[in-house]
Amino acid sequence: MRLHPLYASLALSLVCVAAVHAAQPKQPVKATATGPYFNRVATFEAHRNVPAGRNVSKKSVAEIVAVSADGMTLAYTDGEQMGIGLIDIRNPAQPKPAGFLPVEGEPTSVTIAHGKVLAAVNSTKDFTQPTGHLAVFDLASRKAQGTCPLFGQPDSIALDKGGRHAVIVMENERDEKFNKGAIPQLPGGNLTIIPLSATGMPDCTRSHPVALNGLAEIAPDDAEPELVKVNAQGIAVVTLQENNHIVLVDVAKRQVIKHFSAGAVDLKEIDRTRDGIINPSESAKGLLREPDAVAWLDNTRFVTANEGDYKGGSRSISIFNTDGKVEWDSGNFLDHEAMRLGHYPESRSAAKGNEPEGVEVGVFGKDTLIFVGSERSSLVTVWRDRGAGKAPEYLQALPAGSGPEGLTAIPQRGLLVVASENDGAARSSVMIYQQGADAPAYPTLMSSDSPAGPPIPWGAISGTTADRKQAGRLFAVTDSVYATTRILEIDTNFTPALIANAMTVTKDGKPVGYDGEGIAQRADGGFWVASEGDPDKKPAPLRNLLLRLNAKAEVQEEIELPEALARHATRFGLEGVTVTGTGDQEVVWLAVQREWKDDPKGFTKILRYTPATKTWGVLHYPLEATKAEGGWVGLSEITAVGPDTFVVIERDNQFGDSALKTLHSFSVAGLTAAAPGDAKVPVVTKRLLRNLVPDLQKPHGYVLDKVESFAVDSAGQAFAITDNDGVDGSNGETQFLRLGTLPGLR
C-alpha cells in the first residue's frame, strides 16, 4: 500500500498555503512535516454526566472545556443543562463521569485556578439589560463556594500567569432578531478583571471593567468582545468579532495599550453559492476577518480563528504580531482541506464555509503547535509554528464531534481535548486525542486535486461497486444531499484511499440529480444506479428508479418500477443495486431499505430485474428487530459475490456501541422470485457474515450510523464506507473500512 504524495501530514506532501507578510504573498511552502501525530483515543458523550432525573432540557452539550493543573480532570460548560460537567481523564482512553455542578443560568466559559472551578454564567433575560455572574466551586469537594456579580453578559474567561487574575469578556451580545441584527445595539461590552487569591477565590469587591468602546471603526460605541487570552507578560488579547477589531490590554494596569483592525482578505477558488454543488471556482474581495477565538504563540504573536459573525468571516486563520501586522493568513486552505477530506459544508457556502471558530496553542516538546477547530466542517487541523514571519507547517486533520467549539491542549500529557457543542443526531461530546503515533489514523479517504487545481470535492457516499478488471479500484455514487449526482473513482492502493477522479451524471448532455443510493458496474464498463424514491415528498413525489449509465456516466435509460410494486412504496425505497451475468443473461438485483405497505412486518424486498425481458421478480429478506425507541432496521447495500450469492448491509439508524451494523449473506439458489403483486413471496435464508460494530469502534469516536457501502474487488478484498450525509446534520466523518478477505465470502 502506498502513501499518497499529496498528503503532507501523513508523510504526504500537501502544498501549504502562501504566507502573507506586509500584504505581499510569499512562495508556497511545501510541508515536509513528520510525526509524532495525534490520534483520537476516546469520546465522552456529554449526556453521561447529566444527573438522573434532571430535565432542564432534553439536550446536553459540551461547549468550552478546561483542564485542572495536574491534567487529570476536565471541566466543560453545558449551557442546555445549566451546569459544569466534570470528566476524570486519569486514563485518557477511558474517560469517566466525575460530577455535575449546577449553576443559575447558562455557563458560557470555564477555567480552573488553584483548585477552584470558575464558571462565567449568563443570566440575561433582556438584551438591553444583560446580567451574569462568576460561579465558584471547589474542585476537590465539588461544593459551591459563592458567586461574584458581573455587570453584563459574560462570554469568555481566561487567567493570567500564575492565576492572579480572572480576565472576563463581557460581550453583551446583540439581539440578532432586532433590526436584522444590525449594530450598534447598546450596551456595549467590556473586559472585566477580577483579582484571585492564592486559593483561587475571586475578590468581588475589586472587580474592574476596562472600557472597549470608542476603539473600532465599525460600531465604535458598541464593542462586541468575543474571546480573551493572556500571555506570559500579562497582556490580554481581546477579539471584537462584530467590530472586526483586536485590542491589547495590560491586565495589571487595567488599561488598553494598543488596538487595531483585524483587516480583510481576498480569496480565490472558493465556493460562495449555496446551490447543492461544491464548486470552488469563485472569488471574494475584501472579506472582513471578524475573528472569534484567539491564542498566543509567544509574547509578540497570536493566532486568530476568523469565523465571522456580522458581515464577514474570511474562512481562515491568521497570525498577527502585537504591532497589528498580519504575518500570515491561511487563505482558502481550510476550505480546500475540508473539501479534500469530505468535510466541506456546502450549505454554508454562501456564508462562512468551514467556519473556523476555535483555536488553541500548546508547546509539545520543542514544537509550538496550533490547533484550529472548524465549526461547520467538524475538523480540527494541526499546525507547527515555524517562528516569526514564516508560514506554519500543516501537520494533520482530526475528526471532531459536530461543531467543535472548545479546544484545550494538555502538553504535559501529550493530549488534546475538543468539546463539540451540537446535540444533533450524534450526541454532543468531548473527544480526546493523544500524541505519539507514527501515522495518523484519519483520514481514511481523501481526494486528489482536480484538473482545475482545487481538490475534488466529495461527500455523502451512499453506494459502492468494484471495478470488474482492476483490483483495488472502486466506484462510488453520491446521494441527494447534492444537486447533481456524481460517480467517484476510488484507488484503494493508496493509504488513505484516494478519490482520483469524479464524473458528473448527465442526461441529454446536462448535469442531473438523483438520490443515488446504490451503484453496480456492468460488463461493458457502464453502470446501474439505484435512485431512491419518496412518494410523499413535497412539493412532488419522487420515483424509485433504476438508471442505466454508460461508462461516461451518461444516462441511457430510466427504468420505473411496475405499478404493482410502486403503489406500495414508502419513503424508504431503493438502497442498493448489484448485477449478475452478462449480455442476455444479465440480471439486476436491488435492495429495498425497509418494509413497504404490502410487506409483512419485519420483511423487506429484494427485487430482481432482467433487462433482456424487462421483467421483475420479488423475494423477501427477514430483518432483525430493533430495541431502540424510535429505531428501525433496514438494508443499505447489496453486493453479488457469486452467481447466486449476495452480501447485504443490514443496519439500524442508531449511533453507539449498542447499534446494529452487520454484513449478512444469502443465496437465491433454488428460489424462484414471485411476480410483482403475488401474495406468496419466497424468503431468503440469511447468514451473519460480520458484525461491523468492532470495526466502527476502532477510530474511538461514535459508532457511526450510516454504513451504506460495501464492495469486494477482483482480488477478493472487501471494503465498507460510511455515509457522512454531506456534513448535513452530522460531523462529516467518513470511515473507509478495509475488511480484508472475509472468511466464507466465496
C-alpha positions in Angstrom: 0.0 0.0 0.0 1.3 3.4 -0.9 1.1 6.8 0.9 -0.2 9.3 -1.5 2.3 12.1 -2.2 -0.3 14.9 -1.9 -1.0 14.5 1.8 1.6 16.3 3.9 0.5 15.2 7.3 0.8 11.5 6.5 4.3 12.0 5.2 2.4 13.0 2.1 3.2 16.4 0.7 0.3 18.8 0.5 1.2 22.2 -0.6 0.8 24.6 2.3 -0.8 27.9 1.8 1.0 31.0 0.8 2.3 33.2 3.6 1.2 36.8 3.9 3.7 39.3 5.2 3.3 43.0 4.8 0.4 42.3 2.4 2.9 40.6 0.0 2.5 36.8 -0.6 5.5 34.6 -0.3 6.1 31.5 -2.3 4.1 28.5 -1.2 5.8 26.4 1.4 5.8 22.6 0.8 5.3 20.9 4.1 7.8 18.2 5.0 6.4 17.6 8.4 6.9 14.3 10.2 5.4 12.9 13.4 4.6 12.2 16.1 1.0 12.6 15.2 -2.3 12.9 17.2 -4.9 10.2 17.1 -8.2 10.0 18.8 -8.2 7.7 21.8 -11.7 8.3 23.4 -15.0 10.0 23.1 -17.0 11.1 26.1 -20.7 11.9 25.5 -21.9 14.9 27.5 -25.2 13.2 28.4 -23.3 10.7 30.6 -22.7 13.5 33.2 -26.3 14.7 33.5 -27.7 13.7 36.9 -30.6 11.2 36.9 -34.0 12.9 36.8 -32.6 16.3 35.6 -34.7 17.6 32.8 -33.8 21.2 32.2 -33.6 20.4 28.6 -33.6 17.2 26.5 -30.2 18.2 25.2 -26.9 18.1 26.8 -23.9 19.9 25.3 -20.2 20.4 25.8 -19.0 23.8 24.6 -16.0 25.2 26.3 -13.5 22.9 28.1 -10.8 23.5 30.7 -8.3 21.2 32.5 -7.0 21.1 36.1 -3.4 21.9 36.9 -2.5 18.2 37.1 -4.1 17.5 33.7 -6.3 14.8 35.2 -9.7 16.5 35.3 -11.7 18.3 32.7 -14.5 20.8 33.2 -16.8 21.7 30.4 -19.8 24.0 30.0 -23.3 22.6 29.4 -25.5 25.5 28.6 -28.5 23.4 27.9 -28.4 21.6 31.3 -27.2 24.8 33.0 -24.1 23.4 34.7 -20.5 22.4 34.5 -19.7 18.8 33.7 -16.5 17.1 35.1 -14.6 14.3 33.5 -11.9 12.1 35.0 -9.2 11.5 32.4 -6.6 9.8 34.6 -6.8 7.2 31.9 -7.4 9.3 28.8 -8.5 6.3 26.8 -11.3 5.6 29.3 -12.8 9.0 30.5 -15.3 8.7 33.3 -18.1 11.0 34.6 -16.7 12.9 37.5 -19.7 15.1 38.6 -22.0 17.8 37.6 -22.1 21.4 39.1 -25.4 23.2 38.5 -25.4 27.0 38.0 -28.1 29.6 37.9 -28.1 30.4 34.2 -26.2 29.5 31.1 -22.5 28.8 31.6 -20.6 30.4 28.7 -17.0 29.7 29.7 -15.0 27.9 32.4 -11.5 27.7 33.8 -9.7 26.1 36.8 -7.5 28.1 39.1 -5.8 26.9 42.3 -8.2 24.1 42.8 -11.3 26.2 42.0 -13.7 25.9 39.1 -14.6 29.4 37.8 -17.6 29.5 35.6 -18.8 32.6 33.7 -22.6 32.4 33.8 -25.1 34.3 31.6 -28.4 35.1 33.3 -29.7 37.7 30.8 -33.4 37.9 30.3 -33.4 41.1 28.2 -30.7 42.0 25.6 -30.9 45.6 26.7 -30.2 44.7 30.3 -27.6 42.0 30.3 -26.7 40.2 33.5 -24.4 37.5 34.7 -22.1 36.2 37.5 -19.0 34.3 38.2 -19.8 31.0 39.9 -17.0 29.4 42.1 -16.7 25.7 43.0 -14.1 23.7 44.9 -12.8 21.1 42.6 -12.0 18.5 45.3 -15.2 18.7 47.2 -17.5 19.7 44.2 -19.1 22.2 46.6 -20.2 25.7 45.6 -18.1 28.5 47.1 -20.1 31.5 46.1 -20.6 33.9 43.2 -19.4 37.3 42.0 -21.9 39.6 40.3 -20.8 40.6 36.8 -22.4 43.7 35.3 -23.2 42.3 31.9 -23.3 39.1 29.9 -20.0 37.1 30.1 -18.8 35.1 27.2 -15.1 34.1 27.8 -12.8 33.7 30.8 -9.0 33.4 30.9 -6.3 33.5 33.6 -3.1 35.5 33.6 0.2 33.8 34.5 0.1 32.3 38.0 -3.7 32.7 38.1 -3.6 36.1 39.8 -6.5 37.5 37.9 -9.6 36.2 36.1 -10.0 38.1 32.9 -13.6 38.0 31.6 -15.0 39.2 28.3 -18.4 40.8 28.9 -19.9 40.5 25.4 -23.4 42.0 26.0 -24.3 40.3 22.7 -26.7 41.8 20.2 -30.2 40.6 19.5 -30.0 39.1 16.1 -33.7 39.3 15.6 -33.9 43.0 16.3 -33.4 45.2 13.2 -32.0 42.2 11.4 -29.1 42.1 13.9 -27.6 45.4 12.9 -25.2 47.1 15.3 -24.9 49.2 17.3 -27.1 47.7 19.9 -26.3 49.1 23.3 -25.0 48.4 25.9 -21.5 47.7 24.6 -19.2 45.2 26.2 -16.1 45.4 28.2 -13.2 43.4 29.7 -13.7 42.8 33.4 -10.6 41.9 35.5 -11.1 40.3 39.0 -8.2 39.5 41.3 -7.9 36.0 42.6 -6.5 34.9 46.0 -3.8 32.2 46.4 -6.7 29.7 46.9 -8.4 30.8 43.7 -11.2 32.8 45.3 -12.2 36.0 43.4 -12.2 39.3 45.2 -15.5 40.6 44.0 -15.1 44.0 45.6 -12.1 44.7 43.3 -13.8 43.8 40.0 -12.6 46.3 37.4 -14.1 46.8 34.0 -11.9 48.0 31.1 -13.8 50.0 28.6 -13.5 48.9 24.9 -15.8 51.4 23.3 -14.6 54.1 21.0 -11.8 51.9 19.5 -13.2 50.2 16.4 -14.1 51.8 13.2 -17.2 49.6 13.0 -19.9 50.5 15.6 -17.3 52.1 17.9 -20.0 52.7 20.6 -21.0 49.1 20.7 -17.9 47.0 21.5 -18.7 43.3 20.9 -15.8 41.4 22.5 -15.7 37.7 21.9 -12.7 36.0 23.4 -9.6 36.7 25.5 -6.3 35.1 26.2 -3.4 36.4 28.3 0.3 35.9 27.5 3.2 35.4 30.0 3.8 39.1 30.2 0.3 39.8 31.4 -1.0 41.2 28.1 -4.6 40.2 27.2 -5.5 40.0 23.6 -9.3 40.5 23.0 -11.2 39.9 19.8 -14.1 42.3 19.0 -15.7 40.0 16.5 -18.5 42.0 15.0 -16.4 45.1 15.1 -13.6 43.3 13.2 -11.1 44.7 15.8 -8.4 43.4 18.1 -7.5 45.0 21.5 -4.4 44.5 23.7 -4.9 45.2 27.4 -2.3 45.3 30.2 -4.0 43.2 32.9 -2.0 44.5 35.9 -2.5 48.2 34.8 -6.1 47.5 33.7 -5.7 49.6 30.6 -5.8 49.3 26.8 -2.3 49.6 25.4 -2.9 49.0 21.7 -5.7 48.2 19.3 -6.1 47.7 15.5 -8.4 46.4 12.8 -8.4 42.7 12.0 -8.4 43.7 8.4 -9.8 41.9 5.3 -8.7 39.3 2.8 -9.2 38.4 -0.9 -10.0 34.8 -1.6 -9.9 32.8 -4.8 -11.1 29.3 -5.6 -13.8 29.1 -3.0 -17.5 28.1 -3.2 -19.7 31.1 -2.4 -23.1 29.9 -3.8 -25.4 27.6 -1.9 -26.8 25.6 -4.7 -26.2 22.0 -3.7 -22.9 21.8 -5.7 -19.5 22.2 -4.2 -17.8 24.4 -6.9 -14.6 26.1 -5.7 -14.3 28.4 -8.6 -15.5 31.7 -7.2 -13.7 34.7 -5.7 -14.4 37.2 -2.9 -12.7 40.5 -2.2 -12.5 42.4 1.0 -13.8 39.8 3.3 -13.6 41.1 6.9 -11.9 38.6 9.1 -14.1 39.1 12.1 -12.0 36.8 14.4 -13.6 34.7 17.1 -11.1 32.7 19.1 -7.5 33.8 19.7 -4.4 32.3 21.2 -0.9 33.5 21.9 2.0 31.9 20.1 4.6 33.8 22.1 4.7 37.2 23.8 4.6 39.1 20.5 2.5 36.9 18.2 -1.0 35.4 18.3 -3.3 33.4 16.0 -6.9 34.1 15.3 -9.8 31.9 14.0 -11.7 34.1 11.6 -15.2 32.7 11.9 -17.1 35.9 11.1 -20.5 36.7 12.6 -21.8 40.0 11.5 -20.9 40.8 7.9 -17.6 39.0 7.5 -15.7 35.8 8.0 -12.7 35.0 5.9 -12.7 31.2 6.4 -9.1 31.4 7.6 -6.7 31.6 10.5 -4.2 34.5 10.8 -1.0 35.1 12.6 -0.7 38.7 13.9 2.1 40.4 15.8 1.4 42.9 18.6 2.1 45.8 16.2 -1.0 44.8 14.3 0.8 43.4 11.3 -0.5 40.2 9.7 2.4 37.8 9.3 0.4 35.0 7.7 -3.1 34.1 6.6 -4.3 30.6 5.6 -6.4 32.0 2.8 -8.6 29.3 1.2 -6.6 26.4 2.7 -9.1 25.3 5.4 -12.0 25.3 2.8 -9.9 23.2 0.5 -8.8 20.8 3.1 -12.4 20.3 4.2 -13.2 19.5 0.5 -10.3 17.1 0.2 -11.5 15.2 3.3 -15.2 15.2 2.5 -16.0 17.6 5.3 -17.0 20.7 3.4 -20.4 22.0 4.4 -22.0 23.1 1.1 -24.9 24.6 2.9 -22.5 27.2 4.4 -21.0 28.2 1.0 -22.9 31.5 0.9 -21.9 32.3 4.5 -18.7 31.3 6.2 -17.6 28.0 4.6 -15.7 25.7 7.0 -16.2 28.4 9.7 -13.0 28.4 11.9 -14.1 29.2 15.4 -11.8 27.7 18.0 -8.0 27.9 18.3 -5.6 26.6 20.9 -1.8 26.7 21.2 0.4 24.3 23.1 4.1 23.6 23.4 4.7 19.9 22.9 8.4 19.1 23.5 10.2 21.5 21.2 7.2 22.2 19.0 4.7 25.0 19.4 1.5 23.6 17.9 -1.6 25.3 16.7 -5.0 23.6 16.8 -7.9 25.0 14.8 -11.5 23.9 15.2 -13.7 24.5 12.2 -17.2 24.5 13.4 -19.2 23.6 10.3 -16.8 21.1 8.9 -16.2 19.4 12.3 -12.5 19.2 11.7 -9.5 20.1 13.9 -6.4 21.0 11.9 -3.0 20.8 13.5 -0.1 23.1 12.6 3.5 23.6 13.7 4.7 27.1 14.3 7.9 27.9 12.4 8.6 31.3 14.0 8.1 34.9 13.3 7.5 35.9 9.6 7.1 32.2 8.5 4.2 30.2 7.4 3.4 27.4 9.8 3.6 23.7 8.7 0.4 21.9 8.3 0.6 18.6 10.0 -2.8 16.8 10.0 -6.5 17.0 10.4 -8.5 15.3 13.2 -12.2 14.3 13.1 -14.1 16.1 15.8 -17.7 15.9 17.1 -20.3 18.0 15.4 -19.4 21.7 15.9 -16.0 21.8 17.7 -16.1 24.8 19.9 -13.7 24.4 22.9 -10.1 23.2 22.4 -7.7 22.6 25.3 -4.1 21.3 24.9 -2.5 19.3 27.8 1.1 19.2 26.6 2.5 17.6 29.8 0.4 14.5 29.0 0.6 14.8 25.2 -3.1 15.3 24.9 -5.6 17.5 23.1 -9.2 17.8 24.2 -12.0 19.1 22.0 -15.6 19.9 23.1 -18.3 19.8 20.4 -21.4 21.7 21.2 -24.0 20.4 18.7 -26.5 17.9 20.0 -27.8 16.6 16.8 -28.0 13.0 15.5 -24.7 12.3 17.2 -24.6 13.4 20.8 -22.5 16.4 22.0 -19.2 15.1 23.1 -15.7 15.7 24.4 -13.1 13.9 22.3 -9.6 13.2 23.5 -6.5 12.8 21.2 -3.1 11.6 22.2 0.2 12.5 20.5 2.7 9.7 19.7 1.5 7.8 16.7 3.9 7.3 13.7 1.0 7.8 11.3 -2.4 9.5 11.6 -5.4 7.2 11.7 -7.5 9.8 9.9 -8.4 10.5 7.2 -9.2 7.0 5.7 -10.4 8.6 2.5 -9.4 11.8 0.7 -9.4 13.3 -2.8 -6.7 14.3 -5.2 -6.6 17.7 -6.9 -9.0 18.3 -9.8 -7.7 19.3 -13.2 -8.8 22.9 -12.3 -6.5 22.9 -9.3 -8.5 22.7 -6.1 -9.3 19.3 -4.5 -12.0 17.1 -5.9 -14.9 17.9 -3.5 -16.9 15.0 -2.2 -19.2 13.7 0.5 -22.4 11.7 1.0 -21.1 8.4 -0.4 -24.1 6.1 -0.4 -23.1 3.1 -2.6 -20.0 1.5 -4.0 -19.1 -1.1 -6.6 -15.7 -2.7 -7.5 -14.1 -2.3 -10.9 -14.5 -5.7 -12.7 -11.0 -5.7 -14.1 -8.7 -3.6 -11.9 -8.1 -4.8 -8.3 -8.1 -2.0 -5.8 -10.3 0.3 -7.8 -13.9 1.2 -6.6 -16.6 3.4 -8.0 -18.9 5.2 -5.6 -22.1 7.2 -6.0 -23.3 10.3 -4.1 -26.9 10.9 -3.0 -29.4 13.7 -3.0 -27.5 15.8 -0.5 -26.0 17.3 -3.6 -28.0 18.8 -6.5 -26.1 16.7 -9.1 -25.2 13.1 -8.9 -21.5 12.1 -9.2 -19.6 8.9 -9.6 -16.3 8.9 -7.7 -13.3 6.7 -8.7 -11.5 5.4 -5.6 -8.0 4.0 -5.6 -7.6 1.7 -2.6 -3.9 1.0 -3.3 -3.1 4.3 -1.5 -3.4 5.0 2.2 -5.6 6.9 2.8 -7.7 5.6 -0.1 -7.7 8.2 -2.9 -10.6 9.7 -4.8 -8.7 10.1 -8.1 -11.5 11.1 -10.4 -15.1 12.3 -10.4 -17.8 12.1 -13.1 -21.0 14.1 -13.1 -24.0 12.2 -14.1 -25.6 13.8 -17.2 -28.9 13.3 -19.1 -29.2 14.7 -22.6 -25.9 16.4 -22.1 -26.9 18.2 -18.9 -25.9 17.5 -15.3 -28.8 15.8 -13.4 -29.5 15.0 -9.8 -30.9 11.7 -8.4 -30.9 10.2 -5.0 -28.2 7.7 -5.9 -28.2 5.0 -3.2 -26.5 2.1 -5.0 -24.2 1.5 -7.9 -23.0 -1.6 -9.9 -20.6 -1.7 -12.7 -21.8 -3.5 -15.9 -19.6 -5.8 -18.0 -19.3 -3.1 -20.7 -17.9 -0.6 -18.1 -21.2 1.3 -17.7 -23.2 1.4 -14.5 -26.5 0.6 -12.9 -27.6 3.2 -10.3 -30.4 2.8 -7.9 -32.2 6.1 -7.2 -34.4 6.1 -4.0 -37.9 7.5 -4.3 -40.2 9.1 -1.8 -43.9 9.1 -2.8 -44.7 11.6 0.0 -42.1 14.2 -0.8 -43.3 17.7 -1.2 -44.0 19.5 -3.5 -43.8 16.5 -5.8 -43.3 12.8 -5.2 -40.0 11.1 -6.2 -40.0 7.9 -8.2 -37.8 4.9 -7.4 -35.7 4.5 -10.5 -33.2 2.0 -11.9 -30.8 4.0 -14.1 -28.6 2.6 -16.8 -25.5 4.7 -17.4 -22.6 4.3 -19.9 -19.0 4.5 -18.8 -19.1 8.3 -19.1 -21.9 8.5 -16.6 -24.4 9.5 -19.2 -28.0 8.3 -18.5 -29.1 5.8 -21.2 -32.3 4.7 -19.6 -34.6 5.4 -16.7 -36.5 2.3 -15.6 -39.5 2.7 -13.3 -40.9 0.1 -11.0 -44.0 -1.7 -12.2 -47.2 -0.2 -10.8 -47.8 -3.4 -8.7 -44.6 -2.5 -6.8 -44.6 1.3 -7.0 -48.0 1.8 -5.4 -46.9 0.2 -2.2 -43.7 2.1 -1.8 -42.8 4.3 1.2 -40.0 6.8 1.6 -37.6 4.0 2.5 -37.0 2.9 -1.1 -34.2 1.5 -3.3 -31.0 1.4 -1.3 -28.6 -0.9 -3.2 -28.0 -2.5 -6.6 -25.8 -5.2 -7.9 -25.6 -7.3 -11.1 -25.0 -10.9 -12.1 -24.5 -12.4 -15.5 -23.8 -10.6 -18.8 -25.5 -10.0 -22.1 -28.9 -11.6 -22.3 -28.2 -13.3 -19.0 -27.6 -10.1 -17.1 -29.8 -9.8 -14.0 -30.0 -6.7 -11.8 -30.7 -7.1 -8.1 -32.0 -4.3 -5.9 -32.4 -4.0 -2.1 -35.3 -2.0 -0.7 -34.4 -0.4 2.6 -37.4 -1.2 4.8 -40.9 -2.7 4.6 -43.3 -1.3 2.1 -47.1 -1.2 2.6 -47.6 -4.7 1.2 -44.8 -6.4 3.2 -45.2 -8.4 6.3 -43.7 -6.7 9.4 -40.0 -7.3 9.6 -39.5 -8.2 5.9 -38.2 -6.1 3.1 -37.9 -6.7 -0.6 -35.1 -8.0 -2.8 -36.0 -7.1 -6.4 -34.9 -9.0 -9.5 -34.9 -7.3 -12.9 -34.0 -8.9 -16.2 -33.1 -6.2 -18.8 -33.4 -8.6 -21.7 -37.1 -9.3 -20.9 -37.8 -6.3 -18.8 -39.4 -8.5 -16.2 -39.4 -8.1 -12.4 -39.4 -10.6 -9.5 -39.7 -10.3 -5.7 -38.0 -12.0 -2.8 -38.3 -11.3 0.9 -35.5 -10.6 3.3 -36.1 -11.0 7.1 -34.9 -8.0 9.1 -33.6 -8.0 12.6 -35.7 -6.4 15.3 -34.7 -3.1 17.0 -34.9 -2.5 20.7 -34.2 1.3 20.4 -37.1 3.7 20.9 -37.9 5.2 17.6 -35.3 2.9 15.9 -35.6 0.9 12.8 -33.6 -1.7 10.9 -33.1 -1.9 7.2 -30.8 -2.7 4.3 -28.2 -0.2 2.9 -26.4 -2.2 0.2 -26.5 -5.4 -1.8 -23.4 -6.9 -3.5 -23.1 -10.0 -5.6 -20.2 -12.3 -4.6 -21.1 -15.1 -6.9 -23.7 -16.1 -9.5 -26.4 -16.6 -6.8 -24.8 -15.4 -3.6 -25.1 -11.8 -2.2 -24.0 -9.7 0.8 -26.1 -7.0 2.2 -25.5 -4.3 4.8 -28.2 -4.7 7.5 -28.2 -1.8 10.0 -30.3 0.2 12.3 -30.5 4.0 12.5 -28.7 4.3 15.8 -25.3 5.6 16.9 -23.2 4.0 19.6 -21.8 0.7 20.8 -25.2 -1.0 21.1 -26.1 -0.2 17.4 -26.7 -2.9 14.8 -24.3 -2.7 11.9 -23.8 -6.0 10.1 -22.9 -7.8 6.9 -25.2 -10.7 6.1 -25.0 -13.1 3.1 -27.7 -15.1 1.4 -28.2 -17.3 -1.6 -31.0 -17.4 -4.1 -30.1 -20.8 -5.4 -33.3 -22.9 -5.7 -35.6 -19.9 -5.2 -38.0 -18.6 -7.8 -38.8 -14.9 -7.4 -42.5 -14.1 -7.2 -44.1 -11.8 -9.7 -44.9 -8.3 -8.5 -48.3 -8.3 -6.7 -48.2 -12.1 -5.8 -49.4 -12.8 -2.3 -46.8 -15.5 -1.7 -43.2 -14.3 -1.8 -40.2 -16.6 -1.2 -38.0 -15.7 1.8 -34.2 -15.9 1.6 -32.2 -17.5 4.4 -29.5 -15.2 5.7 -26.2 -15.8 7.5 -24.3 -13.4 9.6 -21.0 -12.7 7.9 -19.5 -9.9 10.0 -20.5 -7.6 12.9 -19.2 -4.2 11.8 -19.5 -2.5 15.2 -16.0 -3.5 16.3 -14.6 -2.1 13.1 -16.5 1.2 13.7 -15.3 1.3 17.3 -11.6 1.3 16.3 -11.5 5.0 15.5 -12.6 5.8 19.1 -15.3 8.1 18.0 -19.0 7.3 17.7 -20.1 4.1 16.1 -21.4 5.9 13.1 -25.0 5.5 11.9 -24.8 5.1 8.1 -22.7 2.2 6.9 -24.0 2.4 3.4 -21.4 1.0 1.0 -19.8 -2.4 0.6 -17.8 -3.9 -2.3 -15.4 -6.8 -3.0 -12.7 -6.1 -5.6 -11.4 -8.6 -8.1 -8.6 -9.7 -5.7 -11.2 -10.6 -3.0 -10.6 -7.6 -0.8 -13.7 -6.3 1.0 -14.4 -2.6 1.8 -17.1 -0.7 3.5 -17.7 3.0 3.7 -19.9 5.2 5.9 -22.1 8.0 4.5 -21.5 11.4 6.1 -24.7 13.0 4.8 -22.6 15.7 3.2 -21.9 17.2 6.6 -25.6 18.0 6.9 -26.6 17.2 10.5 -23.5 15.1 11.0 -19.9 15.6 12.0 -18.8 14.9 8.4 -16.6 11.9 9.4 -16.2 9.2 6.8 -14.7 5.9 7.7 -13.3 3.8 4.9 -13.1 0.2 6.3 -10.6 -2.2 4.9 -12.1 -5.6 5.8 -9.6 -7.8 4.0 -10.7 -11.2 2.8 -13.8 -12.3 4.6 -14.0 -16.0 5.5 -16.8 -17.8 3.8 -17.4 -15.0 1.4 -16.7 -17.1 -1.7 
